[in-house]
Amino acid sequence: MADFMNVGKIVNTHGIRGEVRIMPLTDFPEVRFAKNAELFFFTPDNHPVVVNVESARLHKNMYILRLKEYGNINEVEKFKGGMAKVLKENLAELEEGEYYFHQIVGCSVITEEGETLGTISEILTPGANDVWVVKTPAGKEVLIPVIDDVVLDVDIEQQQVKIHLMEGLL
């Protein structure tokens, strides 16, 4: 089965003409929900259906999508609670120094001295900057702020991140 990435949660239907309300889970909603965009809607029981966007509009932090294939509420009810996804190979190109979460989670973290700190297990997004949760071999969690003073190098190919261990991080 192909690899998919989530771009939105289908939270409800909208009106009687077959529109759906989607909570975006992507940094590129204007691309993902654009006219003629192809999406895969997964029903709550995980069955994929290919759909094409006829129109989309932003309403109260949600996108309301009209799909070319569906014209009434009864046809789209089955998607409620499901996910909107795209194929992994259709991910948008990022600028230099930007990465998708799935590229970072699982990377090993080493200090600039070459000491292995652990593996990134999770990414938190509290506000000003992301925070990587690094699980050490001893099972302890270390929080690493994703700022230029700390993150020195990210090598996605080698699945390795080099950091400067600032005082107080451990």
C-alpha positions as CSV (number, residue, x, y, z in Angstrom):
1,M,0.0,0.0,0.0
2,A,1.2,3.5,-0.8
3,D,2.5,5.9,1.9
4,F,0.1,8.7,2.7
5,M,0.4,11.9,4.8
6,N,-2.4,13.5,6.7
7,V,-3.5,17.0,5.4
8,G,-6.8,17.3,7.3
9,K,-9.4,15.8,9.6
10,I,-12.9,15.5,8.1
11,V,-14.9,16.8,11.1
12,N,-18.4,17.1,9.6
13,T,-20.6,17.6,6.6
14,H,-21.7,21.1,5.7
15,G,-25.1,21.9,4.2
16,I,-27.1,19.5,2.0
17,R,-25.1,19.7,-1.2
18,G,-22.3,17.3,-0.2
19,E,-19.7,19.7,1.2
20,V,-17.4,18.6,4.0
21,R,-15.7,20.6,6.8
22,I,-12.0,19.9,7.2
23,M,-9.7,20.9,10.0
24,P,-6.4,21.5,8.2
25,L,-3.4,19.6,9.4
26,T,-1.0,21.0,6.8
27,D,1.2,24.1,6.5
28,F,-0.1,24.3,2.8
29,P,-3.9,24.3,3.0
30,E,-4.1,26.7,0.0
31,V,-2.3,24.0,-2.1
32,R,-3.9,20.9,-0.6
33,F,-7.5,22.2,-0.9
34,A,-7.1,24.1,-4.2
35,K,-9.5,23.7,-7.1
36,N,-8.8,20.4,-8.9
37,A,-6.5,19.1,-6.1
38,E,-6.6,15.3,-5.7
39,L,-7.0,14.0,-2.2
40,F,-7.6,10.6,-0.6
41,F,-10.4,10.6,1.9
42,F,-10.1,7.8,4.4
43,T,-13.3,6.7,6.0
44,P,-13.2,6.2,9.8
45,D,-12.8,2.4,9.1
46,N,-9.7,3.3,6.9
47,H,-11.0,2.8,3.4
48,P,-9.4,5.2,0.9
49,V,-11.5,7.0,-1.7
50,V,-10.0,9.3,-4.4
51,V,-11.7,12.7,-4.5
52,N,-11.1,15.9,-6.4
53,V,-11.7,19.4,-5.0
54,E,-14.3,21.4,-7.0
55,S,-14.1,24.4,-4.6
56,A,-12.9,25.3,-1.2
57,R,-13.3,28.2,1.2
58,L,-12.0,29.1,4.6
59,H,-14.7,29.4,7.3
60,K,-13.9,29.7,11.1
61,N,-10.4,28.1,10.8
62,M,-11.9,25.2,8.8
63,Y,-12.0,24.5,5.1
64,I,-15.3,23.7,3.5
65,L,-14.8,21.6,0.4
66,R,-17.1,20.8,-2.4
67,L,-16.0,17.6,-4.2
68,K,-16.6,16.9,-7.9
69,E,-17.7,13.4,-7.2
70,Y,-20.4,14.1,-4.6
71,G,-23.5,16.3,-4.7
72,N,-25.5,15.6,-1.6
73,I,-25.0,15.2,2.1
74,N,-25.9,11.4,2.1
75,E,-23.0,10.7,-0.2
76,V,-20.4,12.3,2.1
77,E,-21.7,11.2,5.5
78,K,-19.4,8.2,5.4
79,F,-16.3,10.4,5.5
80,K,-17.3,12.2,8.8
81,G,-14.5,11.5,11.3
82,G,-12.1,10.3,8.7
83,M,-8.9,11.8,7.3
84,A,-7.9,13.7,4.2
85,K,-4.5,12.5,2.9
86,V,-2.1,12.9,0.0
87,L,0.5,10.5,-1.4
88,K,3.9,11.0,0.3
89,E,5.5,11.6,-3.1
90,N,3.2,14.6,-3.6
91,L,4.5,16.5,-0.6
92,A,5.4,20.1,-1.3
93,E,9.0,21.1,-1.6
94,L,10.4,22.8,1.4
95,E,13.0,25.6,1.5
96,E,16.5,24.9,2.7
97,G,16.6,24.2,6.4
98,E,12.9,23.3,6.6
99,Y,11.8,19.7,7.3
100,Y,8.7,17.7,7.7
101,F,8.0,16.2,11.1
102,H,8.2,12.6,9.7
103,Q,11.8,13.4,8.5
104,I,12.9,14.5,12.0
105,V,11.2,12.0,14.3
106,G,13.6,9.0,14.5
107,C,16.8,10.9,13.9
108,S,19.6,10.3,16.3
109,V,21.0,13.4,18.1
110,I,24.7,13.9,18.7
111,T,26.5,16.7,20.4
112,E,29.2,18.7,18.6
113,E,31.7,16.7,20.6
114,G,30.4,13.5,19.0
115,E,28.5,12.1,22.0
116,T,25.2,10.4,21.2
117,L,22.4,12.0,23.2
118,G,19.5,9.8,22.0
119,T,16.7,9.7,19.4
120,I,14.0,12.3,18.6
121,S,10.7,10.7,19.6
122,E,8.3,13.6,19.3
123,I,8.0,17.3,18.2
124,L,6.2,19.8,20.3
125,T,5.0,23.1,18.9
126,P,4.4,25.3,21.9
127,G,4.8,28.7,20.2
128,A,7.9,30.7,19.3
129,N,9.9,27.6,18.2
130,D,9.5,23.8,18.0
131,V,10.9,21.6,20.7
132,W,12.3,18.2,20.0
133,V,11.8,15.5,22.6
134,V,14.9,13.3,22.7
135,K,14.7,9.9,24.3
136,T,18.1,9.0,25.8
137,P,19.3,5.3,25.9
138,A,18.5,5.4,29.7
139,G,14.9,6.2,28.9
140,K,15.0,9.9,30.1
141,E,13.5,12.6,27.9
142,V,15.5,15.7,27.0
143,L,13.8,18.8,25.5
144,I,15.8,20.5,22.8
145,P,14.7,23.9,21.5
146,V,14.8,24.1,17.7
147,I,16.8,27.4,17.5
148,D,20.0,28.3,15.5
149,D,22.1,28.5,18.7
150,V,21.3,24.8,19.5
151,V,20.7,22.9,16.2
152,L,23.9,23.0,14.2
153,D,23.2,20.5,11.5
154,V,20.4,18.3,10.2
155,D,21.3,15.4,7.9
156,I,18.1,13.8,6.8
157,E,20.0,11.2,4.6
158,Q,22.0,10.0,7.6
159,Q,19.0,10.4,10.0
160,Q,21.3,12.5,12.3
161,V,21.1,15.9,14.0
162,K,24.1,17.7,15.5
163,I,23.4,20.0,18.4
164,H,25.3,22.4,20.6
165,L,24.5,21.4,24.2
166,M,23.8,24.7,25.9
167,E,24.2,25.0,29.6
168,G,21.0,23.9,31.4
169,L,19.6,21.6,28.6
170,L,20.4,18.4,30.5
